[in-house]
Every structure is written in C-alpha cells, then in structure tokens.
Amino acid sequence: EQYIIIDEAQNLTPHEMKTIITRAGEGTKIVITGDPYQIDIPYLDSESNGLSIAVEKLKAEKIVGHVTLTKGERSVLADLAAKFF
C-alpha cells in the first residue's frame, strides 16, 4: 500500500488535481485536505479550485469518502478572519 497526502489542496487547479489522482497506482490511498475558503491563488475561487471540483465529481463514487469539518481549531481570531474576509 502507498499513501499520498495532499494538504492545502484548495490551491490546486482542477488539472493539477486530476494529474495527481490519475498517477495513483492500485492500492494507493489518497488523503486530500483543504479549505475552499482559504485560497491563495487569484484565479481560483471556492467553486473552481481542484479540491471543490474533485469533491463534486467524485462524491457519488463508492471508493471515495468525503468529510466536511465545520469547527476551526486554530483560534477564535482565525475563525473571525475566515468568516469576515
């Protein structure tokens, strides 16, 4: 078994996400994390980034799981910044 962990995936384009996923061999597990509301790339938004596109396209597949976390763990200040900016 092999594991691929992708962090900050909201900053990937759909093409970059596809490139990573299509390179996974048999038995490979991919864990993708990110927050579509914390994008650092000017030409991506909460709906057009690779993370959001992958979730939307793959959510009905039996071999795919998706978890949305609703509580921030950094700080109250970080939660406020995410909410208002």
C-alpha positions as a LaTeX table, in Angstrom:
\begin{tabular}{lrrr}
\hline
Residue & $x$ (\AA) & $y$ (\AA) & $z$ (\AA) \\
\hline
Glu1 & 0.00 & 0.00 & 0.00 \\
Gln2 & 1.02 & 3.56 & $-0.64$ \\
Tyr3 & $-0.38$ & 6.78 & 0.77 \\
Ile4 & $-0.45$ & 10.20 & $-0.84$ \\
Ile5 & $-1.35$ & 13.14 & 1.40 \\
Ile6 & $-2.18$ & 16.45 & $-0.26$ \\
Asp7 & $-2.53$ & 19.45 & 2.05 \\
Glu8 & $-3.80$ & 22.91 & 1.05 \\
Ala9 & $-5.49$ & 21.32 & $-1.99$ \\
Gln10 & $-7.74$ & 24.37 & $-2.41$ \\
Asn11 & $-4.75$ & 25.98 & $-4.13$ \\
Leu12 & $-4.61$ & 23.33 & $-6.86$ \\
Thr13 & $-6.21$ & 23.81 & $-10.25$ \\
Pro14 & $-8.59$ & 21.10 & $-11.46$ \\
His15 & $-5.89$ & 19.98 & $-13.91$ \\
Glu16 & $-3.29$ & 19.66 & $-11.15$ \\
Met17 & $-5.74$ & 17.67 & $-9.02$ \\
Lys18 & $-6.51$ & 15.35 & $-11.93$ \\
Thr19 & $-2.79$ & 14.89 & $-12.60$ \\
Ile20 & $-2.15$ & 13.79 & $-9.01$ \\
Ile21 & $-5.16$ & 11.47 & $-8.77$ \\
Thr22 & $-4.52$ & 9.78 & $-12.11$ \\
Arg23 & $-0.97$ & 8.89 & $-11.04$ \\
Ala24 & $-2.18$ & 6.76 & $-8.12$ \\
Gly25 & $-1.50$ & 3.06 & $-8.59$ \\
Glu26 & $-3.56$ & 0.08 & $-7.46$ \\
Gly27 & $-3.90$ & 0.02 & $-3.67$ \\
Thr28 & $-2.90$ & 3.66 & $-3.25$ \\
Lys29 & $-4.85$ & 5.71 & $-0.74$ \\
Ile30 & $-5.09$ & 9.46 & $-1.27$ \\
Val31 & $-5.95$ & 11.85 & 1.55 \\
Ile32 & $-6.75$ & 15.37 & 0.37 \\
Thr33 & $-7.22$ & 18.27 & 2.78 \\
Gly34 & $-8.02$ & 21.90 & 2.26 \\
Asp35 & $-10.42$ & 24.74 & 2.84 \\
Pro36 & $-12.08$ & 26.18 & $-0.28$ \\
Tyr37 & $-12.50$ & 29.48 & 1.57 \\
Gln38 & $-8.76$ & 29.95 & 2.18 \\
Ile39 & $-7.50$ & 30.16 & $-1.39$ \\
Asp40 & $-4.23$ & 31.98 & $-2.10$ \\
Ile41 & $-4.38$ & 31.80 & $-5.91$ \\
Pro42 & $-6.02$ & 34.84 & $-7.56$ \\
Tyr43 & $-7.60$ & 32.95 & $-10.47$ \\
Leu44 & $-9.26$ & 30.26 & $-8.30$ \\
Asp45 & $-12.34$ & 30.62 & $-6.14$ \\
Ser46 & $-14.33$ & 28.44 & $-3.74$ \\
Glu47 & $-16.03$ & 26.62 & $-6.61$ \\
Ser48 & $-13.37$ & 26.48 & $-9.33$ \\
Asn49 & $-10.44$ & 25.04 & $-7.35$ \\
Gly50 & $-9.26$ & 21.46 & $-7.70$ \\
Leu51 & $-10.46$ & 20.40 & $-4.25$ \\
Ser52 & $-14.05$ & 21.54 & $-4.79$ \\
Ile53 & $-14.16$ & 20.09 & $-8.30$ \\
Ala54 & $-12.81$ & 16.72 & $-7.09$ \\
Val55 & $-15.36$ & 16.55 & $-4.27$ \\
Glu56 & $-18.23$ & 17.40 & $-6.63$ \\
Lys57 & $-17.21$ & 14.94 & $-9.35$ \\
Leu58 & $-16.23$ & 12.02 & $-7.10$ \\
Lys59 & $-18.69$ & 12.25 & $-4.19$ \\
Ala60 & $-21.03$ & 9.56 & $-5.55$ \\
Glu61 & $-18.26$ & 7.01 & $-6.15$ \\
Lys62 & $-18.19$ & 4.05 & $-3.74$ \\
Ile63 & $-14.40$ & 4.14 & $-3.31$ \\
Val64 & $-14.42$ & 7.82 & $-2.29$ \\
Gly65 & $-15.20$ & 9.31 & 1.11 \\
His66 & $-15.69$ & 12.96 & 2.00 \\
Val67 & $-15.80$ & 14.69 & 5.38 \\
Thr68 & $-16.58$ & 18.37 & 5.94 \\
Leu69 & $-15.30$ & 19.78 & 9.21 \\
Thr70 & $-17.28$ & 22.74 & 10.49 \\
Lys71 & $-15.30$ & 23.83 & 13.54 \\
Gly72 & $-11.99$ & 25.67 & 13.30 \\
Glu73 & $-9.16$ & 24.52 & 15.55 \\
Arg74 & $-6.71$ & 27.42 & 15.23 \\
Ser75 & $-8.21$ & 30.24 & 17.28 \\
Val76 & $-11.25$ & 32.45 & 17.66 \\
Leu77 & $-9.37$ & 35.19 & 15.79 \\
Ala78 & $-8.66$ & 32.83 & 12.85 \\
Asp79 & $-12.34$ & 31.84 & 12.76 \\
Leu80 & $-13.37$ & 35.51 & 12.65 \\
Ala81 & $-10.92$ & 36.28 & 9.85 \\
Ala82 & $-12.21$ & 33.32 & 7.82 \\
Lys83 & $-15.78$ & 34.48 & 8.38 \\
Phe84 & $-15.35$ & 38.16 & 7.51 \\
Phe85 & $-12.66$ & 38.12 & 4.84 \\
\hline
\end{tabular}
